[in-house]
Amino acid sequence: MRLVLYTGKGGVGKTTTAAATAACAAARGTRTLVASADSAHSLGDVLELRLGPKPIRVAENLDAIEIDARVEMIRHWGTIRDFLVEVLRHQGIEGVVAEELAMLPGAEEVTTLLAVEEYAGRYDFIVVDCAPTDSTLRLVTLPEVAHRALRLLLPLMQAVSSVGAPLARRFVDIPLPGSEVFRDAETLIYDKLKVLRQRIGDPETSIRLVLTPERMVIDETRRAHTELTLFEVACDAVVLNRLLPEAVAGEEFFADWSRLQQERRQEVEALFAPLPLLLAPLREDEVTGLASLAQHGQELFASHDPAAVLAARTRVRFGRDDDGYFAVVPLPGARAADLGVVKIEDELVITSGTQRRALALPRRIAPLPVARARVEGPDLIVRFGSGADAGARV
């Protein structure tokens, strides 16, 4: 199954682009589902239909759904959530507030992916309209981060509970987790999160970034691209939206605006190369309704298959040359001042902005210290095996 997730800064047109992509693919004969994972759903507005938490038929080969993260959380996290609500209520917190507080950080993002995964066998192509950039970063990175943390934490919690719970119940008047809580937690960690990690890393899964030719939008999208690549989440295209049509570009009133947009377009091409740049003009009115969306998609993907993988995935590479062992970590758009590199035991920990990724090192490299790290073009090059430091600043 081909999975494409659209994201971008709020207001850049990602919902329209996602819907247009799905409509175009369906019109070309691909069994397609377009799903909204943004809690502020607007997919139904764009399609001019009332959508719900179950797929409905929009057109031949095209279904649509607005995923309700709260409903999905009850299904997948129900026992864990109920236990947290019980603990909070025991502390005197009112019911509705307790239910809100029991929404674990990142739970909505994880349950959204779980909902998408359930439909994987029914469609050839699933297009997801994601929430704005920060939420999408959590969506695609949380399965790995949560899996690593909970895999270590859960056995400790089980050990403490099995030894201390009988004694604690005699002296402490608070709810304690039962076996069903740990059972559901194990299912979440070892089954569901594992499946999600595999789906995110699948060669058939990719992100497409939507932006407009504006300074703040370009800067945020560049940072998002760097952090997505840090977690080896493939970006296979960039959509530059709301470009002035050529018909008005030469008019005096639009001359400066058109010139600035062309400069920004060239900047975007350079920043995100070698990703293909898909161009969408500024329309006279909003693109809504299936016919308008299909036409928009045909123009956007005139020379491309909307369901194809439009760019090759880049991976972390380890190697050896005359200077010793090294790692090449793709980080397009990264700035040295924003990066941190440190080796902790047998892992290389890289920080980019607010994101942190731990890379397991090959056995031959794991005992060696980090000698130096530097940014070369779209890559971070980390050298091992000389110097006394166990970490380095780029």
Secondary structure, DSSP 8 states (H G I E B T S, - for coil): -EEEEEE-STTSSHHHHHHHHHHHHHHTT--EEEEE--SS--HHHHHTS---SS-EEEETTEEEEE--HHHHHHHHHHHHHHHHHHHHHHTT--HHHHHHHTS-TTHHHHHHHHHHHHTTTT-SEEEEE--SHHHHHHHHHHHHHHHHHHHHHHHHHHHHHHHHHHHHHHH--S----HHHHHHHHHIIIIIHHHHHHHHHSTTEEEEEEE-S-HHHHHHHHHHHHHHHHTT--EEEEEEEEE--HHHHTSGGGHHHHHHHHHHHHHHHHHHTTS-EEEEE--SS---SHHHHHHHHHHHTTTS-TTS--S-----EEEEETTEEEEEEE-TT--GGGEEEEEETTEEEEEETTEEEEEE--TTTTTS-EEEEEEETTEEEEEES-SS-SEEE-
